[in-house]
Amino acid sequence: MRIAVVQHRLRATPSEDMSALVGAASRATSAGAEWVVLPTVPSLETSPEPFLEACEAPGQVGDVLQLDGDECADADRLAKARQTPPDVAVLRPQSENDLQSESFLEVAIALSDSLAGMVIIAECVGAEPGNPGHGGSAVIVLGEVVAEALGDEELIFAEVTVPIPQPEPPEPLPSIPLLLRQRVAFHAGRKLEVPEYPSDIG
């Protein structure tokens, strides 16, 4: 199966964002993609229904878990998902800086050996630090990055085998990096306590 991931470059207006997304999805399907995975675009609260339907995962992909934002770094949410493991996990972390993007890639690689055989990261690029949109889109299968966006590249493709191979036996779920735990705590308006450090991290 050929999968395409759109790493959307943020535009100035919602209408430009939507036009660019539709165009990227159209190019992907013209290039033979059977499934087009889109990121969460901050300016777009809704998308045209036919457009969303065109980007749904086909049945042969299996069960797909979709996580957005802080869910991607929520250890409890991941543990709950592990109770009924999906075949594929799609992460839309909305990274706010390059370090977060790198950390989410590390987590995704580990999740492909512990939660779902294939993990897809779909991100945007082009935001200022502190805002969502710092890239890092990738397709990972059983610990191997089989496709990765370089720089501001807006469209990547991966050829994958279906049914998606699954980890046998699965590894333990990864621990969430401190940087990402800090982000989740900050967004929740609480102070992160880190017992292994000499002082708390605010």
Number of C-alpha atoms within 10 A of each C-alpha: 17 16 21 28 29 25 32 26 20 21 17 8 10 15 12 13 19 19 11 17 23 16 11 21 23 15 14 23 17 10 12 13 20 17 21 24 22 24 23 20 23 14 15 12 8 9 11 9 8 8 13 13 9 15 16 13 16 12 8 10 17 14 15 17 15 15 18 15 15 20 16 24 25 16 15 10 13 18 14 10 15 16 9 10 19 18 21 24 25 22 27 24 29 28 28 19 17 14 13 20 21 15 18 26 23 15 19 29 23 22 26 29 25 22 29 29 25 30 31 26 30 25 30 27 24 16 17 11 12 10 13 22 28 28 32 27 32 27 29 28 25 23 19 14 18 15 19 20 21 14 13 15 16 20 21 20 22 18 13 17 11 10 12 18 16 20 19 10 8 16 13 13 17 17 12 16 14 13 13 21 18 19 17 20 15 13 9 10 9 11 13 16 14 14 9 7 8 7 9 11 12 11
